[in-house]
């Protein structure tokens, strides 16, 4: 990683005040090949890990923070029996050698945690069921709307999601992109736009979907399930690339937003989306100010704007 990118990150890393920091170095698919499991990371997945390790070494040199690297294995294509076997290997630390061989990296003496995508999804599924029960009783939805300015919705097709005034405000993006031309529904937001305004694509949509009956747990929900395994004492750095998934940024940021909502807006997240062939990276920072930083003076105005635009949604109020 160039000194230019590290210099870009130093200002943002300084905002991570907790003693514990996890550096999420992305995910890669794990497959069964005859009698063993194997991974074949892409160029961008390898690059994300390299950047993450360099950030780890940088933080070790300048601080006494407790650091951890995370890699998630996409196990959703495995059979139930294969997943069961993989979980057993994970408990015995055998999976580390599989990951080490796939990434051509020696993880000896490195604080690394391997997680499974299926477990992240299961954790969020349980979390979401409990959360929706709370929304349905004791005016919890109205309380969250008044306190944190968060609006939750569900559709007749059993799709669940949320929005906030932050997601509906394009003021900062209009400044960064010199106008509101990017909001034109026919315009596709490019990488170069996201380097200048990392929330632009998410704000163009105005809401985050966490669950749908056709797909099940959506990617922001699965990522939230991963984040739910860390307490409020942890700060979070995510290193991913859009080369393999153009929308990975929106999925991760959406998951971070909801995880912060679940934790009473007490977590901080730094996202770094790397471009292997570019000297600049897309960097975003999510914390309570991100969610509460922009608001409507009259929340009724926010609700009306959203209900008029998305009149097919059923809102928790």
N, C-alpha and C positions, 0 to 999 in steps of 0.2 A: 504494500500500500504506500502510495507516495506521501511525502511530508505535507503536501498541499491538502490532501484529504484529512490527515491527522490534525492539521491546524484547523480545518473546518469543524472537526468534531470536538476539539478541546473546549470551546465555549459551551457546547451543549452538554458534554460530559460533566462539566462543573455544576450543572443543575441537579445531578444525581446525588442527593445528599445522604442517602442511607449507606450504612456500612457494607451491606450485602448487594452485589450486582450479579445478575445472571446475563450472559451474552448468548442469545439464541442465534446459532449459526445456520439456521435454515433446516430444510428437510430433504430427504431423498427416499426413493422407493426401494423397498426390500422385497426380494423375490425368492421363491424356492427353486433350486436347481438340483434335481435328483435328490441326493442325500444331504444337502446342505443349503443354507441361506446365503445370499450374496447381494451386494449392492454395486451399482455402476453409476456413481455421481456424474452429473453433467459438468461441463466446464464452468458454468456459472455457480453451481452448487459448491464446487471445489474452491472457487474464488471467494464465495461468501465465508467459507471456513477459514481461509487464509486471512481475510480481513478481520474476522472475529478473533483469531489467535493473536494477530498483531495488536488489536485493541487490548486484549488480555495482558500481553507483555508490557504494553505502554502503561496500563493502570497499575500493574505490579511495581513498575519502576517509580511511579510518582505518588503512590498512596499505599495505605495499609488495609485497603478494603478486602473483604471476603469475596472471592470471585469464583464463578462457575460458568462452564460452557455447556450449552444444550444443543443436541442434535435430535431431531424427530424422524423416526422411520415411518414411512407411509406403508402401512400393513393392510390396507383396506382391500387389496386384491387377493389376499391369502384366504384359505379356507379356515373354518372355525378351528379345526384340529391343528392346522399350521400355526395359527395365532397362539393357541394354547402352548404349543411347543416353543414358540418364540418367547413367550412370557417366561417360561421356565429357564431358557437360556439367559434371559435378561437378569433374572434373579441370581444366576450363577456368574454374572459378569462375562459370560462367553461372547456376548454380542459385541463387546468392545473390540475384540480381535477382528470381527467381521467388518466393523466400521473402519477400523484402522487400516485393514487391507484394502478396502474399497477406496478410501480417500488417500491412500499411500502416505499416511501420516502416523507418526509414533505418538500415541497419547500417554505414554508412560510419564508419571509424575504431573499429569495435567488434570485439573479438576473438571472432569467431563461427566455429564449425565445423558443417558440415552432414554428417550421416551417414545411411546408408540401412539400413532395418530388415533387408533381405535379407542385407546384409553382416554385420550383428551376428549373425544367425542362423547364417550359414555359419561364422563364427569360433567360435561356441560348439559347433557340430556337430563341428568338428575337435578342439576342446579336450576335449569329452566322450569322444570315442573314445580319445584318449590317456590320459585320466584313468581310464577303466574298465579299460584294459589294466594300468595300475599297480595298481589295486585287486585284480586277479586274480592278481598275482604278488608274491612276496617278503613276504607278510603285511602289505601296505600298509594294507588296510582295518582290521586289528586295531591297527596302529600309530596310525592316525588316531583310532580309538576310544579308545585309552588316552591319547594325548597331547591331543587336542582335544575328546574326548567326542562324536564324530560317528558316527552309525550310518547306513550306506548300505543301500539295498534295491533289489530288482528283482522284478517280478512275471512270471508265466508269459506275460502279454500284452505283455511287453517294455516295461514302465513303470519308469523309473528315478527315484529320489529319495533324500532324506535326512531325518534328524531329529537333534535334539540335546536334551539335558535342558532347555535353555533353552526350546525350543518346547513342552515337556511340563510346564513349571512355570507355574502360574497365580497364584503368590503375590502378585506386584506388581499384577496385574490385579484380583485379589480385593480388594486394599486400595483401589485407585483407584475401583472400581465398587461398593465396599461390599457384598461378598458374592460367591458363586459362581453366582448365579442365571443369569448370562449363558451358562454352560456347558450349560444345558438344550438338548437337541438340537432342540427345537421353537422356540427363540427365535432370531430373526434379529437379528444385531448391527447397530445403527444408527450413523449418522454421529456422533451425540452421544456414543455409547459410545467411539468411536475417538479422539475429541478427548481424552478422559480416559485411554484405554488403547489406544494405536495398534497394539499387537501382538495385541490380543484375538482378532481373527478368525483370524489365522495360528495362534495357540496353540490355538484351539478345534479346528483341523484336526490339529495336532501334527506335521505333516510338510510338506515342499515337494516337488512333482513337477517334474522338469526335462525329462523326455522321455516320450512315450507313442507307441506304434506307430500309433494312430488319428489323432493330431494332428501328431506329429513333435516338433520342439523346442517346448517350452511357453514361455509368456511370461517366467517367471523366468530360464529358460535364455537366451532372446534378450537380456534385459537384462544378464545376466552377460556375454554376448558383446560388448556395448557397453562394459562396464566393463573387459573384458580388454584394451582398446586403450590403457589408461592404466597406467603403472607405479605402484609403491608410493610414489613421490614425489608423487603427486596425492591430494588430498582431494576429496570429491565431495558436491555439493549437488543434490538432485533436487526440481524444482518441478512438481507435477502436480495434476490435479483429479479427484475422483471423479465429477464431474457427467457425464462422457462414458463412464466405465468404473468401475462401483462397486467393482471388485476390483483397481484399479490399484495400490493401496497394497501389497497382499499380493504382487503380482507383482514389484514393485520391491524390496521388502524381501527377498523370497526370493532374487532375483538378487544382491543385495548380500551376503547371508549366504554364498552359495556362492562368490562372487568372493573374499570374505575367506578362505574355506577354501582356495581355490586359491593364495592369496598368503600362506599361513602366518599369517593373522590380523594383518596389518600395515596394513590400510587403515581409514580412517574415513569414514562416510557420514552425511550429514544429509538426512533426507527432510522436505519440507514439502508437505502435500497441502492445497491451497487451496479455500476455499468462497467463490465470488464474491459471494454474497449474505449472507455471515456475517462478523462481525468477528473470529472466532477461526479459527485454522488447526490442523490435525492435524500434530503435529511428532514425529518419531521419530529416534533416533540409534543407528547400528549401528557397533560396533567389536569388538575382540577380547573386551572385558569383557562385551559383549552375549551373545556365544556361550558364553563360559566362566563367566559370572557366576553361573549356577545349575547345580548338578550333583548327582548322586547320590553318596553316600559309597561305595556299592557299585555299580559299573557293571553287574554281573550283574543287579542289581535293575532297572536301566533297560532292559537288553536283554529281560528276561523280561516286564516290563510292556508293552513295545512288541510283542513277539512274540505275547503272549497277546491283545492288542487287535487286531493286524493279522496274523492267522495265515496270510493268503493271500500274504504277502510272503516273498520269498527274500532273506535278509540276507547281506551280504558280511561275513564274520567270519574 
